[in-house]
Amino acid sequence: MSRLIGALALPGVCFGGGLEMAFSTPLARAAEPGVIYRVAANPAGVWVAGATGVVTSDTADPRRWDALLARLNPDGSVRWRVIWGGSAADEIHGLAVDPAGNAFVAGATASPDFPAASSLRPANSGTSQGCGFVAKVSAEGAVVYATLLCGSRSTSIEALAIDNAGAVFVTGYTSGSDFPTTAGAPIRDFPEAALGSLWGFVAKISPMGDRLVYSTFLGGSRGNCAGGSACLFRYPSTAPSAIAVDAQGNAWVTGSTTATDFPVTGDAYQKSCQCRLDAGGFGSDAFLTRLDATGSAWLYSSYLGGPAPGTDRPLALALDSLGRVLIAGYTNSCGFPTTPGVLQERFPAPCEGGFAAQAAAFAVAFDSTGTHLDFSTFLPGAGWQAAAVLPHWDGSLWLSGARSGSVLTTPFYPNPPRERDFLLRLDAGGKRILNDETLPPGVGGGALDFASIDGLVLAGGVTATATNVRFVQTPHAAITGLSSAAYLSLAEEASPGERIRVYGFSIGPETPAGPLIDEQGGISTGWQGIRLFVNGVAAPWLYGDRQSLETVIPFETWRDTPVQLELMQDGHVVSSRTITVGAPRPELFRSPANAAWVAAVNNDGTVNALENPAAAAMWFGCMRPVSET
């Protein structure tokens, strides 16, 4: 059922039904946490891309991550899963899939031994501090080609798009003046004064991955700074974040910049950058740029943003059926431009000096030329960040992202499950919310695509999970994950007698409820027809709300592994999940953000464990550093 936000009346909200889950598939393992940045789907399956953590014995770098690419069948089962990388950090940031099921990916690698058969780097670029890569992977998971793209300095590819011929369009940023560009590019060389700057780039790669069709820098070398020591080591930067290709082969790019000489065209919606570099404030503006099909001219380019010190950061871009350019992201600039009559004209958080401590998500629709704002609105929650935008066939648009915290997770510093993401649909004019749902933990809103005419695939979350959902009038209950009661960390393992919280869709009451007492005076094992069984044993109902329930793992499951969680609704199993139940181990409850913090500490300061039990009459500490005595 749809979410209610306290007593706040959301303007133009039209609720109807709720989310029903078809499948939820985690792609990362408990010992190797992961993150998904991109998802692509069609009736033949679901593709997800990102990174997964790898714990190594390298004392110099004990934690790293490799690129993750996986394909799921339409029912959510894993068709194949590829872990790809070298001896350092590797991530996939961009993903697109062609009608034949070939996956095109792009990202960044710091591995000198990254497995790329070819390179588009200049022959004399020397050792790179980090490189972008592009690869094509067949429908069955075989690498067709993999190539590097960078100069001698750090480079990251942030987004990717493809055309009907299989050519690949990429955008990202670099600090290398020898990044490869092509003849006729609008900006071919780094200005000498800009060697401390971060520059964006846009490039088109041939269908075989062996040639740069075109490549150009995108950015500027001058910034707004008052002068003096406040400006030392502060350089303008341009960081593209998303790209789309229109029917004419023109590339649309969005991102953020602090360059006051960023290229703008005469018909720009906003011709000047309201940004600052000095210590009194730091702010960037968003931009929207259209590069022609030959890669030789800016057809359109404009800033979009509010006054400094606010920061405007677009994260997603899409072209809709009405010919519009859709952008979504977040800002803490209270003066970010909005249009009259939209869902949320005013910044939804307290402002001071034009700047807010909490960010706000925004959704923007430009007309097909980019010169006119069809609408621009904030989303109604303070602290929100929009990470994905998806056009609906009727002109409305789906948006997903984080309600608090950050959508920009990493494999080793993920959001804990209390940071729940959102999914909503705006009408074509940006005036009303048509559907709205807070996503349960285990379901990430960092990436979004259509799986069918009425089904959506969401991807993200701390377990790198892909989830297929659709809005229906009467949704079934479904499990999406669980956590220990000691720390809100998603897990797939528990101990007998452990109190756990199970997350999901429609698994409890709209109004939170505590334990219910049955006719025998015991704690009830269900609520209004919903019951949870652990290997066939009914689990007690300790607490429940719309998206979670708390229970205890029955002792009858002692050392049974694997163990099946089954959620029953009106006598029928509607959702299940397999977990591991083993011997009691308090170290299971370690905080993922700080492994030194544990749930149970004996009064001598040592960690309570199976090999180090507490003596009789000893007390336990809870969530304290193991170094304390």
DOSESE-946145 format. One line per 3 residues: number of its first residue (from 1); their letters; for each residue x, y, z negated of C-alpha. Coordinates in Angstrom, 1 decimal, always signed. Each point is the difference from the previous one (the first is absolute). Example, Ala and Ser with C-alpha at 12.3 -4.5 7.8 and 13.67 -1.06 7.14 Angstrom:
% residues 2
1	as	+12.3,-4.5,-7.8  +1.4,+3.4,+0.7
% end
This chain:
% residues 629
1	msr	+0.0,+0.0,+0.0  +1.2,+3.5,+0.6  +2.0,+2.0,-2.5
4	lig	-1.4,+2.7,-2.3  +2.4,+2.6,-1.2  -1.2,+1.0,-3.5
7	ala	-2.6,+2.7,+0.2  +1.6,+1.7,+3.0  -2.4,+0.6,+2.9
10	lpg	+1.9,-0.6,+3.2  -1.3,+2.2,+2.8  -1.6,-1.8,+2.8
13	vcf	+0.6,-3.5,-1.3  -2.0,-2.8,+1.5  +0.5,-3.3,-1.8
16	ggg	-1.2,-3.3,+1.3  +0.8,-3.5,-1.1  +3.5,-1.0,-0.8
19	lem	+3.1,-1.8,+1.2  -0.1,-3.8,+0.6  +3.3,-1.8,+0.4
22	afs	+0.6,-2.6,+2.7  +3.6,-0.8,-1.1  +2.9,+1.5,-2.0
25	tpl	+3.4,-1.4,+0.9  +3.2,+0.9,-2.0  +3.1,-0.1,+2.2
28	ara	+2.7,+0.5,-2.7  +0.9,-2.5,-2.7  +0.0,+0.8,-3.7
31	aep	+3.8,-0.1,-0.3  +0.4,+2.1,+3.2  -2.4,+2.9,-0.2
34	gvi	-0.9,+1.7,+3.3  -1.7,+3.0,+1.6  -2.0,+0.3,+3.2
37	yrv	+0.3,+3.2,+2.0  -2.0,-0.9,+3.2  -2.8,-2.3,+1.1
40	aan	-1.4,-0.9,+3.4  -3.0,-2.2,+0.7  -2.2,-1.3,+2.7
43	pag	-2.4,-3.0,+0.3  +3.0,-2.3,+0.5  +1.6,+0.8,-3.4
46	vwv	+1.7,+2.5,-2.3  +3.6,+1.1,+0.1  +1.7,+1.7,-3.0
49	aga	+3.4,+1.6,-0.3  +2.1,+1.5,-2.7  +2.7,-1.3,-2.4
52	tgv	+0.4,-2.7,-2.6  +2.5,+0.1,-2.9  +2.9,-2.4,-0.1
55	vts	+1.8,-0.6,-3.3  +3.7,-0.8,+0.6  +3.1,-0.8,-2.0
58	dta	+1.8,+3.0,+1.4  +1.0,+2.0,-3.1  +0.6,+3.1,+2.1
61	dpr	-3.5,+0.0,+1.3  -2.1,-2.6,-1.9  -3.2,+1.0,+1.6
64	rwd	-0.8,+0.6,+3.7  -2.8,-0.6,+2.4  -0.4,-1.5,+3.4
67	all	-2.5,+0.8,+2.8  -3.3,-1.9,-0.2  -2.2,-0.9,+2.9
70	arl	-2.9,-2.5,-0.1  -2.9,-1.1,+2.1  -3.2,-1.2,-1.6
73	npd	-2.7,-2.1,+1.7  -3.6,+1.5,+0.1  -0.8,-1.9,-3.2
76	gsv	+2.9,+1.6,-1.9  +2.3,-3.1,+0.0  +3.6,+0.8,+0.8
79	rwr	+0.9,-1.0,+3.6  +3.6,+1.0,-0.4  +2.2,+2.2,-2.3
82	viw	+3.4,+1.3,+0.9  +2.5,+1.5,-2.4  +2.5,+1.9,+2.0
85	ggs	+3.1,+2.0,-0.8  +3.7,+0.1,-1.0  +2.0,+0.5,-3.1
88	aad	-1.5,+3.3,-1.1  -3.4,+1.7,+0.1  -2.3,-0.5,+3.0
91	eih	-3.6,+1.2,+0.5  -2.7,+0.1,+2.7  -1.8,+3.3,+0.2
94	gla	-1.8,-0.2,+3.3  -2.2,-2.8,+1.5  -2.1,-0.4,+3.2
97	vdp	-1.4,-3.1,+1.7  -0.8,-0.4,+3.7  -3.0,-2.0,+1.4
100	agn	+2.2,-3.1,+0.4  +0.9,+0.0,-3.8  +3.5,+1.2,+0.4
103	afv	+1.0,+2.1,-3.0  +2.2,+3.1,+0.4  +1.7,+1.2,-3.2
106	aga	+2.4,+2.8,-1.0  +1.7,+1.1,-3.2  +3.3,+0.6,-1.7
109	tas	+2.9,-2.1,-1.0  +3.1,+0.6,-2.1  +1.4,-3.5,+0.8
112	pdf	+3.2,+0.0,+2.1  -0.9,-3.6,+1.0  -3.7,+0.7,+0.9
115	paa	-1.0,-2.6,+2.6  -0.4,+2.2,+3.1  +1.2,-1.4,+3.3
118	ssl	+0.4,+3.4,+1.7  +0.5,+3.6,-0.9  -1.1,+3.4,+1.4
121	rpa	+2.6,+1.7,-2.2  +2.7,+2.1,+1.8  +3.2,-2.1,+0.6
124	nsg	+2.1,+2.5,-1.9  -2.3,+0.6,-3.0  +2.1,-1.9,-2.5
127	tsq	-1.4,-1.6,-3.1  -3.5,+0.9,-0.8  -1.2,+0.9,-3.5
130	gcg	-3.4,-1.5,+0.8  -1.7,-0.7,+3.3  -3.4,-0.2,+1.5
133	fva	-1.0,-3.2,+1.8  -2.7,-1.1,+2.4  -1.0,-3.6,+0.8
136	kvs	-2.6,-2.0,+1.9  -1.3,-3.2,-1.6  -2.1,-2.5,+2.0
139	aeg	-3.4,-1.2,-1.0  +1.5,-3.0,-1.6  +2.7,+1.9,-2.0
142	avv	+3.1,-0.3,+2.3  +2.1,+3.1,+0.5  -0.1,+1.1,+3.6
145	yat	+2.4,+2.9,-0.5  +1.5,+2.0,-2.8  +2.0,+3.2,+0.5
148	llc	+1.5,+2.7,-2.2  -0.6,+3.7,+0.5  +2.1,+2.6,-1.9
151	gsr	+3.2,+2.0,+0.0  +2.8,-0.1,-2.5  -2.1,+1.5,-2.8
154	sts	-3.1,-1.2,-1.9  -3.0,-0.6,+2.3  -3.5,-1.3,-0.8
157	iea	-2.9,-0.8,+2.3  -3.2,+0.8,-1.8  -2.7,-0.9,+2.6
160	lai	-0.6,-1.8,+3.3  -2.6,-0.1,+2.8  -0.2,-1.9,+3.3
163	dna	-1.6,+0.6,+3.4  -1.7,-2.4,+2.3  +3.3,-0.9,+1.8
166	gav	+1.7,-1.0,-3.2  +2.2,+3.1,-0.4  +0.7,+0.9,-3.6
169	fvt	-0.2,+3.6,-1.4  +1.7,+0.6,-3.3  +0.5,+3.0,-2.3
172	gyt	+2.0,+0.5,-3.1  +2.9,+2.1,-1.3  +3.8,+0.1,+0.1
175	sgs	+2.9,+1.9,-1.5  +2.3,-0.9,+2.9  +0.8,+2.5,+2.7
178	dfp	+1.1,-2.9,+2.3  -3.4,-1.6,-0.1  -0.6,-1.0,+3.7
181	tta	-2.1,+2.4,+2.1  -0.7,+0.1,+3.7  +0.4,+2.5,+2.8
184	gap	-2.9,+2.4,+0.2  -1.0,-0.3,-3.6  -1.6,+3.1,-1.5
187	ird	+2.6,-0.1,-2.9  +3.1,-2.0,+1.0  +2.6,+1.2,-2.4
190	fpe	+0.4,+0.8,-3.7  +0.8,+3.7,-0.4  +3.4,+0.4,-1.6
193	aal	-1.4,+1.9,-3.0  -2.5,-2.9,-0.7  +2.5,-2.8,-0.9
196	gsl	-1.5,-0.1,-3.5  -3.5,-0.2,+1.3  -2.3,-3.0,+0.3
199	wgf	-1.5,-0.2,+3.5  -2.9,-1.8,+1.4  +0.1,-1.9,+3.3
202	vak	-2.5,-1.5,+2.6  +1.1,-2.7,+2.3  -1.5,-2.3,+2.6
205	isp	+1.6,-3.5,+0.6  -0.5,-2.1,+3.1  -2.2,-3.2,-0.2
208	mgd	+3.1,-2.2,-0.1  +1.5,+2.0,-2.9  +3.2,+0.6,+1.9
211	rlv	-0.2,+3.6,+1.1  -1.0,+3.4,-1.4  -2.6,+1.5,+2.4
214	yst	+0.3,+3.3,-1.9  +1.2,+1.2,-3.3  -0.1,+3.5,-1.6
217	flg	+0.6,+1.6,-3.3  -2.9,+1.7,-1.7  +0.6,+2.7,-2.7
220	gsr	+1.8,+3.2,-0.7  +3.2,+1.3,-1.7  -1.3,+3.0,-1.9
223	gnc	-1.8,+0.2,-3.3  -1.7,+2.5,-2.2  +2.4,+0.7,-2.9
226	agg	+0.6,+3.2,-2.1  +3.8,-0.4,+0.2  +2.8,-0.4,-2.6
229	sac	+0.7,-3.0,-2.1  -3.6,-1.1,+0.1  +0.4,-1.0,+3.6
232	lfr	+3.2,-2.1,-0.4  -0.4,-3.5,+1.4  -3.6,+0.7,+1.0
235	yps	-0.5,-0.8,+3.6  -3.2,+0.0,+2.2  -1.3,-3.4,+0.8
238	tap	-2.6,-1.6,+2.3  -1.5,-3.4,-0.8  -2.5,-1.4,+2.5
241	sai	-2.3,-2.7,-1.5  -2.4,-1.1,+2.6  -0.4,-0.3,+3.8
244	avd	-2.8,-0.8,+2.5  +0.0,-0.2,+3.8  -3.0,+1.3,+2.1
247	aqg	-1.3,-1.3,+3.3  +2.3,+2.3,+2.0  +3.1,-1.4,-1.8
250	naw	+0.6,+3.1,-2.1  +1.3,-0.5,-3.5  -1.7,+1.7,-2.9
253	vtg	+2.2,+0.3,-3.1  -0.7,+1.3,-3.5  +2.2,+0.4,-3.1
256	stt	+1.4,+2.7,-2.3  +2.6,+2.7,+0.5  +1.8,+2.8,-1.8
259	atd	+1.5,+1.5,+3.2  -1.2,+3.5,+0.8  +1.2,-0.4,+3.6
262	fpv	-1.8,-3.3,+0.6  -1.2,+0.1,+3.6  -3.6,+1.4,+0.4
265	tgd	-1.9,+0.8,+3.1  -1.9,+3.2,+0.8  -3.4,-1.6,-0.6
268	ayq	+1.0,-1.4,-3.5  -2.7,-0.1,-2.7  +2.6,+1.3,-2.5
271	ksc	+3.2,+1.6,+1.4  +2.1,+0.6,-3.1  +1.2,-2.2,-2.8
274	qcr	-1.1,+0.9,-3.5  +2.9,-1.9,-1.5  +2.9,+0.7,-2.5
277	lda	+3.4,-1.5,-0.7  +1.3,+2.0,-2.9  -0.1,-1.1,-3.7
280	ggf	-3.1,+2.2,-0.7  -2.1,-2.5,+2.0  +0.2,-2.7,+2.5
283	gsd	-2.7,-0.5,+2.5  -0.6,-1.6,+3.4  -2.6,+0.4,+2.7
286	afl	-1.6,-2.8,+2.0  +0.4,+0.2,+3.8  -1.8,-1.5,+3.0
289	trl	+2.0,-0.3,+3.3  -0.9,-1.4,+3.4  +2.8,-1.1,+2.3
292	dat	-0.7,-0.5,+3.7  +0.2,-3.5,+1.6  +3.5,+0.7,+1.4
295	gsa	+1.4,+1.0,-3.3  +1.2,+3.4,+1.4  -2.5,+2.6,-1.3
298	wly	-2.1,+0.9,-3.1  -3.6,+0.2,+1.3  -1.1,+1.2,-3.4
301	ssy	+1.6,+0.5,-3.4  -1.2,+1.7,-3.2  +0.5,+0.3,-3.7
304	lgg	-2.8,-0.9,-2.4  +0.2,+0.9,-3.7  -0.5,+2.2,-2.9
307	pap	+2.4,+2.5,-1.7  +3.1,-1.1,-1.8  +0.9,-1.4,-2.5
310	gtd	-2.6,-2.6,+1.0  +1.0,-3.0,+2.0  -2.1,-1.4,+2.8
313	rpl	+0.6,-3.6,+1.0  -2.0,-1.7,+2.8  +0.4,-3.8,-0.1
316	ala	-2.4,-1.2,+2.7  -1.1,+1.0,+3.5  -2.6,-1.5,+2.4
319	lds	-1.8,+1.0,+3.2  -3.8,-0.6,+0.0  -2.7,-0.7,+2.6
322	lgr	-1.0,+3.7,+0.0  +3.5,+0.9,+1.2  +0.9,+1.5,-3.4
325	vli	+3.3,-0.3,-1.8  -0.5,-1.2,-3.6  +2.6,+0.6,-2.7
328	agy	-0.1,-1.1,-3.7  +2.5,+0.5,-2.8  +0.4,+2.0,-3.2
331	tns	+0.9,+3.4,-1.2  +0.5,+2.0,-3.2  -0.4,+3.3,+1.8
334	cgf	-3.2,+1.6,-1.3  -0.1,+2.1,+3.2  +0.0,-2.9,+2.4
337	ptt	-2.5,+1.1,+2.8  -3.5,-1.5,-0.1  -3.0,+0.8,+2.1
340	pgv	-3.5,+1.2,-1.2  -2.7,-2.4,-0.9  +2.2,-3.1,-0.4
343	lqe	-0.1,-2.5,-2.8  +2.6,+1.7,-2.2  +1.1,+3.6,+0.9
346	rfp	+1.7,+0.8,-3.3  +3.0,-1.7,-1.4  -1.3,-2.7,-2.4
349	apc	+2.6,+0.6,-2.8  +1.1,+2.9,-2.1  +2.3,+2.5,+1.8
352	egg	+2.6,+2.5,-1.2  +1.8,+2.3,+2.3  -1.4,-1.8,+3.0
355	faa	+1.5,-3.3,-1.1  -1.5,-3.0,-1.7  +1.7,-2.5,-2.3
358	qaa	-2.3,-2.7,+1.5  -0.2,-0.7,+3.7  -3.2,-0.2,+2.0
361	afa	-0.7,-2.1,+3.1  -1.1,+1.7,+3.2  -1.6,-1.1,+3.3
364	vaf	+0.3,+2.2,+3.1  -1.5,-0.3,+3.5  +1.5,+2.1,+2.8
367	dst	-1.7,+0.2,+3.4  +1.6,-1.7,+3.0  +2.3,+3.0,+0.6
370	gth	+1.2,+0.4,-3.6  -0.9,+3.7,+0.1  -3.2,-0.1,-1.9
373	ldf	-0.9,-1.6,-3.4  -3.1,-2.0,+0.4  +0.0,-0.4,-3.8
376	stf	+2.4,-0.1,-2.9  -0.9,-1.1,-3.5  +1.4,-1.2,-3.2
379	lpg	-1.2,-3.3,-1.5  -1.8,+0.5,-3.3  +2.5,-1.6,-2.4
382	agw	+2.9,+1.7,-1.8  +3.2,-2.0,+0.4  -1.1,-1.8,+3.2
385	qaa	+2.3,-0.7,+2.9  -1.4,-1.2,+3.4  +2.3,-2.5,+1.7
388	avl	-2.1,-1.3,+2.9  -2.6,+1.4,+2.4  -2.1,-2.2,+2.4
391	phw	-2.5,+1.3,+2.5  -3.4,-1.7,+0.1  -1.8,-0.5,+3.3
394	dgs	-2.8,+2.5,-1.0  +2.5,+2.9,-0.7  +0.2,-0.5,-3.7
397	lwl	+3.3,-0.9,-1.6  +1.3,-2.4,-2.6  +2.6,+1.2,-2.5
400	sga	+1.9,-2.0,-2.6  +2.8,+0.8,-2.5  +0.8,+0.4,-3.7
403	rsg	-2.3,+1.6,-2.6  +3.0,+0.8,-2.2  +3.7,-0.8,+0.0
406	svl	+1.6,-0.3,+3.4  -0.8,-2.0,+3.1  +3.7,+0.0,+0.8
409	ttp	+1.0,-3.1,-2.0  +3.1,-2.1,+0.3  +0.5,-3.7,-0.6
412	fyp	+1.6,+0.6,-3.4  -2.0,+3.0,-1.2  -3.6,-0.8,+0.9
415	npp	-3.1,+1.7,-1.4  -1.4,-2.0,-3.0  -3.5,-1.3,+0.6
418	rer	-1.6,+2.8,-2.1  +0.8,+2.3,+3.0  -3.0,-0.9,+2.2
421	dfl	-0.3,+0.9,+3.6  -3.0,+1.4,+1.9  -1.8,-0.8,+3.2
424	lrl	-2.6,+2.4,+1.4  -1.7,+1.0,+3.2  -0.6,+3.7,+1.0
427	dag	-2.6,+1.0,+2.5  +1.1,+1.5,+3.3  -0.2,+3.5,-1.2
430	gkr	+1.9,-0.5,-3.3  -3.0,+1.0,-2.0  -1.3,-3.2,-1.7
433	iln	+1.4,-3.2,-1.4  -1.8,-2.9,+1.6  +1.7,-2.8,-1.9
436	det	+2.2,+0.2,-3.1  +1.7,-2.7,-2.1  +2.8,-0.2,-2.6
439	lpp	+2.1,-3.0,+0.9  +0.8,-2.5,-2.8  +3.6,-0.8,-0.9
442	gvg	+1.6,-2.3,+2.5  -1.7,+1.8,+2.9  +2.2,+2.7,+1.4
445	gga	-1.2,+2.9,+2.2  +3.3,+1.0,+1.5  -0.9,-1.3,+3.5
448	ldf	-3.2,-0.6,+1.8  -1.4,-1.5,+3.3  -3.1,-1.6,+1.4
451	asi	-0.2,-3.8,+0.0  -3.4,-0.1,+1.7  -2.9,+2.4,+0.8
454	dgl	-1.1,+0.1,-3.7  +3.1,-1.4,-1.8  +3.1,+2.0,-1.2
457	vla	+3.4,-1.3,-1.0  +1.7,+1.9,-2.9  +3.6,-0.7,-0.8
460	ggv	+2.4,+1.1,-2.7  +0.2,-0.5,-3.8  +2.7,-1.4,-2.2
463	tat	-0.4,-3.5,+1.4  +0.1,+1.1,+3.6  -3.5,-1.2,+0.6
466	atn	-2.2,+0.1,+3.1  -3.8,+0.1,-0.8  -2.9,-0.3,+2.4
469	vrf	-3.1,+1.9,-1.2  -3.3,+1.3,+1.3  -2.8,+2.2,-1.5
472	vqt	-3.2,-2.0,-0.6  -3.2,+0.8,-1.9  +0.4,-2.9,-2.5
475	pha	+3.7,-1.1,-0.3  +1.2,-3.3,-1.5  +2.5,+0.0,-2.8
478	ait	+3.6,-0.7,+0.9  +3.4,-0.3,-1.8  +2.9,+2.2,+1.2
481	gls	+2.6,-0.6,-2.7  +0.8,-0.3,-3.7  +2.3,+1.4,-2.6
484	saa	+1.2,-0.8,-3.5  -1.6,+1.9,-2.9  +3.5,+1.1,-1.2
487	yls	+0.8,+2.1,+3.0  -2.1,+1.0,+3.0  +2.2,-1.8,+2.5
490	lae	-1.6,-2.2,+2.7  +1.2,-3.6,-0.3  -0.8,-3.5,+1.2
493	eas	+1.0,-1.8,-3.2  -1.3,-0.2,-3.6  +0.3,-2.1,-3.2
496	pge	-2.7,-2.0,-1.9  -1.7,+2.3,-2.5  +1.1,+3.1,+1.8
499	rir	-2.4,+2.8,+0.3  -0.1,+1.2,+3.6  -2.0,+2.4,+2.2
502	vyg	-1.4,-1.1,+3.3  -0.6,+2.6,+2.7  -2.4,+0.0,+2.9
505	fsi	-3.0,+1.3,+1.8  -3.4,-0.1,-1.8  +1.1,-2.3,-2.8
508	gpe	-1.6,+1.8,-2.9  -2.5,+2.6,-1.2  +0.0,+3.6,+1.3
511	tpa	+0.1,+1.1,-3.6  +2.9,-1.6,-1.9  -1.1,-2.7,-2.4
514	gpl	+1.8,-1.8,-2.9  -0.5,-3.6,-1.1  -3.4,-1.5,+0.0
517	ide	-1.1,-2.5,-2.7  -1.8,-3.1,+1.2  -2.8,-1.9,-1.8
520	qgg	+2.5,-2.1,-1.9  +1.7,+3.1,-1.4  +3.1,-0.4,+2.2
523	ist	+1.4,+2.3,+2.7  -2.0,-0.3,+3.3  +1.8,-1.4,+3.1
526	gwq	-2.0,+2.1,+2.5  -1.8,+3.2,+0.8  -3.2,+0.1,+2.1
529	gir	+0.8,-3.1,+2.0  +3.8,+0.6,+0.4  +2.3,-2.4,-1.7
532	lfv	+3.8,-0.7,+0.3  +1.3,-3.6,-0.2  +3.6,-1.0,-0.5
535	ngv	+0.6,-3.5,+1.4  -3.7,-0.7,-0.7  +0.0,+1.4,-3.6
538	aap	-2.3,+3.0,-0.6  +2.1,+3.0,-1.2  -1.4,+2.4,-2.6
541	wly	-1.3,+3.4,+1.0  +1.8,+2.6,-2.1  -0.5,+3.1,+2.0
544	gdr	-1.3,+0.9,+3.5  -0.5,+2.9,+2.3  -0.7,+0.3,+3.7
547	qsl	+3.5,-0.9,+1.1  +1.5,-2.1,-2.9  -0.7,-2.4,-2.8
550	etv	+2.1,-1.1,-2.9  +0.2,-3.6,-1.1  +2.3,-2.5,-1.6
553	ipf	+1.8,-2.9,+1.8  -1.5,-3.1,-1.6  +2.4,-2.2,-2.0
556	etw	-1.4,-3.0,+2.0  +2.1,+1.1,+2.9  +3.2,-0.6,-1.9
559	rdt	+2.8,-0.4,+2.5  -2.4,-0.7,+2.9  +1.6,+1.4,+3.1
562	pvq	-1.3,+1.2,+2.3  -3.3,+1.2,-1.6  -3.1,+1.1,+1.9
565	lel	-1.9,+3.1,-1.0  -3.6,-0.2,+1.3  -2.5,+2.8,-0.2
568	mqd	-3.6,-1.2,+0.1  -3.0,+2.1,+0.8  -3.5,-1.4,-0.5
571	ghv	+1.4,-3.6,-0.2  +2.2,+0.3,+3.2  +3.8,+0.4,+0.3
574	vss	+0.4,+3.4,+1.8  +3.8,+0.5,-0.5  +3.0,-1.9,-1.2
577	rti	+3.7,+0.5,-0.6  +2.8,-2.3,-0.9  +2.4,+0.9,-2.8
580	tvg	+2.7,-1.7,-2.0  -0.6,-0.8,-3.7  +3.1,-1.0,-2.0
583	apr	+1.4,-0.1,-3.5  -0.5,+3.2,-2.0  +2.8,+2.5,+0.9
586	pel	-0.3,+3.5,-1.3  +2.7,+1.1,+2.5  -2.7,-0.3,+2.6
589	frs	-1.3,+3.3,-1.4  +3.1,+2.0,+0.8  -0.7,+3.4,+1.5
592	pan	+0.7,+0.1,+3.7  +1.1,+3.6,-0.3  +2.5,-0.7,-2.8
595	aaw	+1.0,-3.6,-0.5  +1.4,+0.8,-3.5  -3.5,+0.5,-1.3
598	vaa	-1.8,-3.1,-1.1  -3.3,-0.9,-1.6  +1.2,-2.0,-3.0
601	vnn	+3.1,+0.6,-2.1  +0.8,-1.9,-3.2  +0.7,+2.2,-3.1
604	dgt	+3.7,-0.7,+0.3  +0.0,+1.9,+3.3  +0.3,-3.0,+2.3
607	vna	-2.4,-0.9,+2.8  -2.6,-2.6,-1.0  +0.2,-2.9,+2.4
610	len	-0.6,-3.8,+0.1  +3.7,-0.5,-1.0  -0.2,+2.8,-2.6
613	paa	-3.3,-0.3,-1.9  -1.0,+2.2,-2.8  +0.4,-1.4,-3.5
616	aam	-3.0,-0.4,-2.3  -1.4,+3.3,-1.4  +2.1,+2.0,+2.5
619	wfg	-1.5,+3.1,+1.7  +0.2,+0.8,+3.7  +0.8,+3.2,+1.7
622	cmr	-1.9,+1.0,+3.2  +1.5,+1.6,+3.1  +3.2,+1.2,-1.5
625	pvs	+3.6,+0.0,+1.4  +1.9,-3.2,-0.7  +3.0,+2.1,-1.2
628	et	-2.0,+1.3,-3.0  +0.4,-1.8,-3.4
% end
